[in-house]
Amino acid sequence: MKWVCKNWLMLTVGLILTTLAVQYAYSVRGYIAIGSEWLILPFMFFCKSFARQVAEDVKKWL
């Protein structure tokens, strides 16, 4: 529960973007299939982790 409270904004935005992407992909395809639109939420957490790591590395170099 603590993790959810800490990351509520990322989860909310990710779920909204995933919902919109899935609806769009299904309407374009014309049939239900699982594609990369389902990876939006995990990709957001990857970007957050990557940005945090880059910031730490930059602080080390400065």
PyMOL commands that set and color helices and strands:
alter all, ss='L'
color gray80, all
select helices_A, chain A and resi 2-6+8-29+36-61
alter helices_A, ss='H'
color red, helices_A
deselect
rebuild
show_as cartoon
